[in-house]
Amino acid sequence: MGKRLLQALVASAALGVVMAHAEARTVIQVMHQGDPGWVTTYGDVAKRFEAANPDVDVELIYAPHDAYNEKFSAAVMSKQLPDVMELDAPFLANYVWSGYLQPIKPLIDKDILDDMTESNIAQGTYPIDKDLYAVGLTDSSVVLYGNRKYLEAIGARIPKGVDDAWTREEFEGYLGKLSKLEGVKWPIDTFRGYGIKTEWITYAYGPILQSAGCDLIDRKTWKSVGTLDSDPCVEALTMMQTWVKNGWVVPQSSGTNQFFAEGHPAALAFGGHWIYAEAAATMKDDIVVMPLPKFGPKGASPNGTWIWGITTASEHPDIAGKFVSFMLKDKQYRDYAREDSAYPGLKSFAADSPLYSAGGPMAVAFEQASKTAIARPPHPAYPAITSAFMGAVDEIFNGGDVKAALTAAAEKIDEDIEENDGYPPFDEQQ
Amino acid sequence: MTLQQPALPATAVARPARRRDRGRLFQEIGMLAPAVVLLTIFLVVPFLLSFWTAMTNQPLVPRPTPVRFIGLTNFLRILKDDLFWTSLWNVSRFTFWVIPVQCGLAFATALLLHQKLPFRNVFRGMFFLPAITSMVVVCVIWGTLFQYPTGPLNQILGFLSAGRIQPIDWLGDPNWAMFSIVLLSAWQAYGFQMIVYLAGLQGIPDELYDAARIDGANAFQRFWHVTMPGLRPTHVFVLVITTIQAFKLYTQVAVLTQGGPKSSTETVVHYMVRTGFEEQKLGLASAVSVILFLIVLVIALLQRQLLRRFDV
């Protein structure tokens, strides 16, 4: 009896100690998206961080990327903002303008800040105060992949670098030839399979507009009417509509790997840097990496990716910053990123990513970043801009009237900006 | 069907009874209170709030710009938006197709499963399975079946027609996308209507069938003159429920087509979620919800009126 009582006392005392300990621990919430491999990697980073900082608990909150903004809005409304959040670079202006993110420079290790590439700094910077609000290990780009066998069969010229990119005439000529080639079911996969809600459309097809000489919105007056519905844009999207009409493009309902799937039904791929690893693994030496074609006076390529910010709601911004620094330096995290052919956003990571260094298979992507990369409009109206443009492209790819669709989208964008009084202080930026 | 209350002699309801009545009144209010309070908080207040929000430029999440009362601007903007009318047209199309397919399927299986088959309950359970499967899961599975050009459905069609039917881009072709969604929606949801019909069939007294048999009615005549009239209230219920459900079409579209291709599967609810969550215009989305409410209300009232005329 006495012994039992003693046991109970010891047990409850121990429990009390554990609980007191648990209360003393700081909890850092980290909201993120990502494919299953990345989710595992984040989980492992969190475990290592906890091991290195026994008084901190990292709580990971996963939200799939195609509903990420919806989930984030829900968190804002219920006042449950995480401490650290992954965010898609073009949405940064909207988040900072709305007051969700805090300047990250004082919170991150200095050696990381010094290590950032130009494009990485650009994607994390808010244009109004020119301050840095987010940082990432990676950036991104889109290149034109080709199947060597098919390209040789039609005698296509293979560009050596960005300055050497295919012109529109060359590109469309090859598409026509490829469409008649044995074994080619579709000349090109533009990854329509990502759907009409995943940002891919604005990210990947937006530069085609810029290459053709127009834009989603005028970046000085912040007006879309007169820009998105201008002749060069109408011409560029009419061109893409024609590819679809000719049956040159992999349809949306055929998934996202027709380029490197069994039998290689698609000859070219207008694809993100992230498919390289998987495609190269199945295609070996048959894969050719080329710069995006020039559709008009100049070349253009996309950039920007998912990066890490610290919210204004964080009660422990210093620890949140410590976590972000820890993650960006974490060796296993970098190893996984390299295996996944991640596009370097830190110089030290670029140095040990042979894929992107001079002479590496993806060197052309890195070259694009310095020569042709154009960020998506850094404006708080971006959610409205991208939503309107995605709708218009879907309409156009399915045979809708190009001019009408673009006019409607441009009007919708301007309407949103007007409704928000020009998103001050952006209205004074002209 | 009205319950006849036995009339009490007037003298019996004298003074002492009134006090008892008041006591009962408090009791009744007390019993009603929990439900009334909950319904008010979770149904009536949000409903009135959405009316109010619909007349402001309320954003989804707080913004540095002020929230203003803007009257009927939101409503006017919706009524001017072609996409809204497209979505309304699409939902009407969906409803028009899904009601015969879904209710017909439900009615046919209910008739079948009402027979004295061996293992009847096992079959009933099997036919009900899709209805208890999550719609999202059903959509993902059907999404694979619909794949173009090498999905199972296209392969089966190609095999059966010896290659004469070309593969159909079920979800990617604006002419087919809504029809594909009708197919999978009807398949997923008919179990519920089937159960309602089964209950209706069981509610028809056997004596009526016996009497009909004695009168020399054949199977079809028994069906037409006994089963059908006996099921009239069931038909009404099923029709109203299915119509209202059909007007709320959302999940299938959100998972499979996101309103595309070419807005051919855009629905009113999807339009509302898009304006509210993607474009973060809560005021505008509330206005859509108010309009949807009015439409559903009108349809429900019309249906009641029409069917009352047929003496149901």
Interface residues (C-beta under 8 A of the other chain):
Chain A: N69 E70 S73 V76 M77 W97 S98 G99 G195 I196 K197 P251 Q252 S253 S254 G255 P383 A384 S387 G391 D394 E395 F397 N398 G399 G400 A408 D416 E419 N420 D421 Y423 P424
Chain B: N57 P59 L60 V61 P62 R63 P64 T65 D82 L83 F146 Q147 Y148 P149 D169 W170 L171 G172 P174 Q258 G259 G260 P261 K262 S263 S264 R274 F277 E278 E279 Q280 K281
